[in-house]
Structures are given as structure tokens and as C-alpha cells.
Amino acid sequence: MSGITHHVPDELLIAYASGTLDPAFALVVATHVSMCDESRARLGAHQAVGGALLDSLAPPEDQGISISADMKARLMDALDDPYEAPPSYGASGIFPAPVMEALGGLPPKWKPLGGGVRQSILSRGTGGSVRLLYIPGGQAVPDHGHNGLELTLVLQGAFSDETGRFGVGDVEVANADLEHTPIAEEGPACICLAATDAALRFRSLIPRLLQPVFRI
């Protein structure tokens, strides 16, 4: 997809390629990569470097690492175990394949947050969450900051805040230094995929009171 100007930074791509990225953020990165030729190429380059590094490692025996015959036998036996591949999902409408996989192939279950804003939580853990957000055109999200990292990927429409404009395929990377008031662009609703590793920090009283209910 062309026209994308805000990409996933290299440090997150490298963490994704190595399998160390938090699953919530990994979903945003996978979705962005599926939409962005440039980021997909950069990810491929990082994967190639990682593969070359693995190939350059000496065998375990040459590193003084002993592998027992029993461990080798159990590994070979495990390779023969039956494997049932998880169901695969293709893109549907504005939702790329990684989002449809997170949705289990079903439409989002939207819950109202007020002012026409809706959300559909895809997963939530002790430290953070990943969700779909539906923001009507022209509607603002309450002013807030962050206690950690937030990745927001636009799937439909656009929004603007103090850092610029974000259209379809763009990713905003927000950390604890950013206080902002995202406003959806006039026109079609802005639909985003957003992942956080900590609760948001709202200035206004009402959003703070409702925060435990809405789990944001």
C-alpha cells in the first residue's frame, strides 16, 4: 500500500523478527507489515540478518555444550508428533488477515464508550491490551498521556493530533512523553488497531472514573 508515511521503527521490527515482542504489539506490527511494502521489506532484511547470525554460530559441541543421546532421541520423536495447523483467515473488508485471525474470523463485537466512540477488545492482560477503536468523523478522543508504550494503526479514515496526521496504514508510536488529543478526520469513521502495555493517563475526571469500566 502506498501513501504510508508513519512506519514501525526498526527496534520493534527487530523484536518482532526475533519473536520477543509482546503479543499485543506483535499483532499491530504484523498488521502494519501486511499493509506496507516498505516495512515488509525492512522486516525481511532483519530476518535475513538474524538467519545469517544463526548460520554463523558454531555447533553446540564446538561450544562445549553437551547434548545427551536421550535428548536427541526425544527431539526426533517430537518431530513425528501429529500437528494440527490453526485455522487461517484472509482479509475481510478493512480488516487485514492478522486482525481477522485475532477476531477468529468473526466481525468485531463493538462496545460503546460514549460520544459515538466504540471499542472491541481483542485481548487484555495484566500489563496492557489490544483493541479496535471506532471513532466517528470529527470526534475527539479525550486528552490523555501514557504510562508506557502505545501503538495505533489506522485501518480506515484518519486522525490528527499534536504530532501530525495518520492515515490508513500509518502507525503512531506514543510513549510516556506524549500528551495528545487525537481527532478523527471528517468523513468516514476512523477505525484503528491500538495496543498498549499500560493503562492510559487521562487528565479529565470523567474519563478517569470510567477507565476501570472501559478497561483502557
C-alpha positions as CSV (number, residue, x, y, z in Angstrom):
1,M,0.0,0.0,0.0
2,S,1.4,3.4,-1.0
3,G,0.9,6.7,0.9
4,I,2.0,5.3,4.2
5,T,4.3,7.9,5.9
6,H,4.5,6.7,9.6
7,H,6.2,3.3,9.9
8,V,7.0,0.8,12.7
9,P,10.5,1.7,14.0
10,D,13.4,-0.7,13.4
11,E,13.7,-1.7,17.1
12,L,10.2,-3.0,17.1
13,L,10.7,-4.8,13.7
14,I,13.8,-6.5,15.1
15,A,11.9,-7.6,18.3
16,Y,9.1,-8.9,16.1
17,A,11.5,-10.8,13.8
18,S,13.2,-12.4,16.8
19,G,9.9,-13.4,18.4
20,T,10.5,-11.3,21.6
21,L,7.8,-8.7,21.0
22,D,4.8,-8.6,23.3
23,P,1.9,-10.4,21.5
24,A,-0.3,-7.2,21.6
25,F,2.3,-5.2,19.8
26,A,3.2,-8.1,17.6
27,L,-0.4,-8.0,16.2
28,V,-0.1,-4.3,15.3
29,V,3.3,-4.9,13.7
30,A,2.0,-7.9,11.7
31,T,-1.0,-6.0,10.5
32,H,1.1,-3.0,9.5
33,V,3.6,-5.2,7.7
34,S,0.7,-6.8,5.8
35,M,-0.3,-3.3,4.6
36,C,3.1,-1.7,4.0
37,D,5.6,-2.8,1.3
38,E,8.4,-0.7,2.8
39,S,8.1,-2.2,6.3
40,R,7.7,-5.7,4.9
41,A,11.0,-5.2,3.0
42,R,12.7,-3.9,6.1
43,L,11.4,-6.8,8.2
44,G,12.7,-9.3,5.5
45,A,16.1,-7.6,5.8
46,H,16.2,-8.0,9.6
47,Q,15.1,-11.7,9.3
48,A,17.9,-12.3,6.8
49,V,20.5,-10.8,9.2
50,G,19.1,-12.9,12.0
51,G,19.3,-16.0,9.9
52,A,22.9,-15.3,8.8
53,L,23.9,-14.8,12.5
54,L,22.4,-18.2,13.4
55,D,24.2,-19.9,10.5
56,S,27.5,-18.4,11.7
57,L,27.2,-20.0,15.2
58,A,29.4,-22.9,15.8
59,P,27.7,-26.3,16.5
60,P,26.9,-26.9,20.2
61,E,29.7,-29.5,20.5
62,D,32.2,-26.9,19.4
63,Q,30.9,-24.5,22.1
64,G,31.4,-27.0,24.8
65,I,27.7,-27.8,25.0
66,S,26.9,-31.4,25.6
67,I,23.6,-32.8,24.2
68,S,22.7,-36.3,25.5
69,A,21.6,-39.1,23.3
70,D,18.3,-39.2,25.2
71,M,17.6,-35.5,24.4
72,K,18.3,-36.1,20.8
73,A,16.0,-39.1,20.7
74,R,13.2,-37.2,22.4
75,L,13.6,-34.3,19.9
76,M,13.4,-36.7,16.9
77,D,10.4,-38.3,18.4
78,A,8.7,-34.9,18.9
79,L,9.2,-34.2,15.2
80,D,7.0,-37.2,14.4
81,D,4.1,-36.0,16.7
82,P,0.9,-35.0,14.8
83,Y,0.5,-31.3,14.3
84,E,-2.8,-29.6,13.7
85,A,-2.4,-26.3,12.0
86,P,-4.5,-23.4,13.4
87,P,-7.2,-22.1,11.1
88,S,-6.1,-19.4,8.7
89,Y,-8.1,-16.3,7.8
90,G,-7.9,-13.9,4.9
91,A,-8.5,-10.2,4.9
92,S,-12.1,-9.1,5.2
93,G,-13.2,-5.6,4.2
94,I,-10.9,-3.1,6.0
95,F,-9.5,-5.8,8.4
96,P,-6.3,-7.4,7.2
97,A,-5.6,-11.1,7.8
98,P,-3.8,-10.7,11.2
99,V,-6.8,-8.8,12.6
100,M,-9.3,-11.4,11.2
101,E,-7.2,-14.1,12.9
102,A,-7.4,-12.3,16.2
103,L,-11.2,-12.0,15.7
104,G,-11.5,-15.7,15.0
105,G,-13.0,-14.9,11.6
106,L,-15.9,-13.1,13.1
107,P,-17.0,-9.4,13.0
108,P,-15.9,-7.1,15.9
109,K,-18.1,-7.0,18.9
110,W,-18.3,-3.3,19.4
111,K,-19.0,-1.8,22.9
112,P,-20.0,1.9,23.2
113,L,-17.6,4.3,25.1
114,G,-19.7,7.4,24.6
115,G,-19.9,10.2,22.0
116,G,-20.2,7.6,19.3
117,V,-16.8,6.1,20.1
118,R,-16.8,2.3,20.3
119,Q,-14.2,-0.4,21.0
120,S,-13.8,-4.1,20.6
121,I,-11.2,-5.7,22.9
122,L,-9.2,-8.4,21.2
123,S,-7.1,-9.4,24.1
124,R,-6.3,-8.0,27.5
125,G,-3.6,-9.0,30.1
126,T,-2.3,-7.6,33.4
127,G,0.0,-5.1,31.6
128,G,-1.9,-4.0,28.6
129,S,-4.3,-4.8,25.8
130,V,-5.0,-4.7,22.1
131,R,-8.3,-3.4,20.8
132,L,-10.1,-2.0,17.8
133,L,-11.4,1.6,18.1
134,Y,-14.2,3.2,16.1
135,I,-14.2,7.0,16.2
136,P,-16.8,8.9,14.3
137,G,-15.6,11.5,11.8
138,G,-14.8,14.8,13.6
139,Q,-14.9,13.2,17.1
140,A,-12.0,13.7,19.5
141,V,-10.6,11.2,21.9
142,P,-10.2,12.7,25.5
143,D,-6.8,14.3,26.1
144,H,-4.5,11.7,27.6
145,G,-0.9,10.6,28.2
146,H,0.7,7.2,28.5
147,N,2.2,5.2,31.3
148,G,4.0,3.0,28.8
149,L,4.0,2.3,25.0
150,E,1.0,2.6,22.7
151,L,1.0,1.6,19.0
152,T,-2.0,2.8,17.0
153,L,-2.5,1.6,13.4
154,V,-5.2,3.2,11.2
155,L,-7.4,0.8,9.2
156,Q,-10.0,3.2,7.9
157,G,-10.2,7.0,7.8
158,A,-7.6,9.2,9.5
159,F,-6.9,11.1,12.7
160,S,-4.6,14.0,13.6
161,D,-3.0,15.1,16.9
162,E,-0.1,17.2,18.1
163,T,2.4,15.1,16.2
164,G,0.7,15.1,12.8
165,R,-1.8,13.3,10.6
166,F,-2.2,9.5,10.4
167,G,-4.0,7.8,7.5
168,V,-4.7,4.2,6.5
169,G,-1.6,2.0,7.2
170,D,0.1,4.7,9.3
171,V,1.3,3.7,12.9
172,E,1.6,6.2,15.7
173,V,4.2,5.3,18.3
174,A,3.3,7.0,21.6
175,N,5.3,6.8,24.8
176,A,5.2,8.4,28.3
177,D,6.5,11.7,26.8
178,L,3.4,12.3,24.7
179,E,0.2,14.0,25.8
180,H,-2.2,14.3,23.0
181,T,-5.8,14.7,21.8
182,P,-6.4,12.6,18.7
183,I,-9.2,13.9,16.5
184,A,-10.8,11.8,13.8
185,E,-10.9,13.4,10.4
186,E,-14.2,14.5,9.0
187,G,-15.8,11.8,6.8
188,P,-15.8,8.0,7.3
189,A,-15.3,6.8,10.9
190,C,-11.7,6.4,11.9
191,I,-11.1,2.7,12.8
192,C,-7.8,1.9,14.5
193,L,-6.0,-1.1,15.9
194,A,-4.4,0.0,19.2
195,A,-2.1,-1.9,21.6
196,T,-0.8,-0.7,25.0
197,D,1.4,-2.2,27.7
198,A,0.0,0.0,30.5
199,A,-3.2,2.0,31.3
200,L,-3.6,5.4,29.7
201,R,-3.3,8.6,31.8
202,F,-6.4,10.8,31.4
203,R,-6.5,14.5,32.6
204,S,-10.3,14.8,32.8
205,L,-12.2,13.4,35.8
206,I,-14.9,11.6,33.9
207,P,-12.6,9.5,31.7
208,R,-10.6,8.6,34.8
209,L,-13.7,7.5,36.6
210,L,-14.9,5.4,33.7
211,Q,-11.4,3.9,32.9
212,P,-11.9,0.7,35.0
213,V,-15.2,0.1,33.3
214,F,-13.9,0.5,29.8
215,R,-10.6,-1.2,30.6
216,I,-8.4,1.4,28.9
